[in-house]
Amino acid sequence: MYQGLQNGNRDEGEAALFARIFPESAFSQQSLRLLMSYLQKLADQFLALEQWQNTPGAVESELVQVYRDRGMHRHFQDSLQLAKTALDRQPLRNSDYYVRLGALLWEEARHFSQSHPEEERYLVGLSDNADLIWLTQKLRYLCLHTAYRARFNTSQSLSLRREAEEILEAYDFLKNPAISTWYYCLNMLETPNAADYFSRFKEGVLAHGLAFHPDELRDLHLLAINYCIRRVNEGQSRFFHDIMDFYKDGLEKGHLLDHGVLSHFTYHNIVAAALHTREYEWVEDFIPRYRNALERTYRDSAYSFNLARLKFARKDFDAALALLQHSNYHEPLLNMAAKTIALKIYYALNEYDVLAAHLEALIKYIRRKPGLGYHRNNYLHLARYTQKMVGLNWNDKAKVEALRQKITTEPMLTEREWLLEQFG
């Protein structure tokens, strides 16, 4: 906490601070530093205590151990019942819940085994609960690592993946929402073309969201949305409806915001998905509603760009172009997305000379920008197919059909739907 002053008046500032704290004592830099160190420890303890007190069931659980250690049997039994009730009443049913439940079961077993050493049920309960702790944690880590491998193209694998599958096949753990949701998530990520896994995962997240910690639920939403976006990029536009279901659920429950801040990437993606599902009135409300939740650096550009997208979707081309032309988009992907809207407007207005120059500039821009990943090919394909449509003899049915087939079968083409719409 205490860093001192960083300018030439540091000694004077420290002396003035010391004089305010100890007006009758001579200045001592060592005493001041010791005081600040002590203050830092108090602040750390306060933050830790505040976190502990805000953790559901934490106080009650700690009292159970205190009373058992002190041999206060009646207080122990009362606090144990209160702790179990507090734990049961809160909505979490994730690994954190089973860890805290395990601690209570352990205290209960240690207490009652003294008077009933023949009782086996306590050890059975502890063992069964330990299985739930391991599975809920392991499946989550396997999911996060699978997503990490896909994003960064790494080859390292985690241990016990096959063994976890065997356990789930041998025992009836999938009735537990915390386990089944992460299990279907893992299989969704590993076998993206198996639609049943995604459907069961989505059902688990939307139906049992409150069973997970907010950070955990945020991970689940982002994994689901990123999966759907990849499927959309592969040309499966029906996943836009699934994306909107997750976005609306995440916004309603607050899990897409991090300490009240909505990522500008998420803001863009929400508007894109809602426009694809033609929820124009919902978008018109969303864009200004969440403007101030954006990072300040991106607030104005994100707002103007997405408002332009809405104007374009409603065919208010003049308003859309005005917004695009009077905004500066320094991020390469946002810049290309803005240029794509302008491209579509020029094509819709039959301004082919302007469009031709625009396409040439877009292709040069893409070639100058490294590190765009799959977005590079997406935008290059869009520009080149648009050039071919502009120069196409639409009376030549064979050439028209040939170009339409190429667009239809292009493996990676986000704007496939718009391009095919131009063929009528």
Helices and strands as residue ranges (DSSP letters): H 10-21, H 29-53, H 58-69, H 73-89, H 95-112, H 121-152, H 161-170, G 173-175, H 177-190, H 195-208, G 209-211, H 214-233, H 239-253, E 257-258, E 261-262, H 264-276, H 280-289, G 291-293, H 296-313, H 317-325, H 332-348, H 352-368, H 374-390, H 397-409, H 416-421
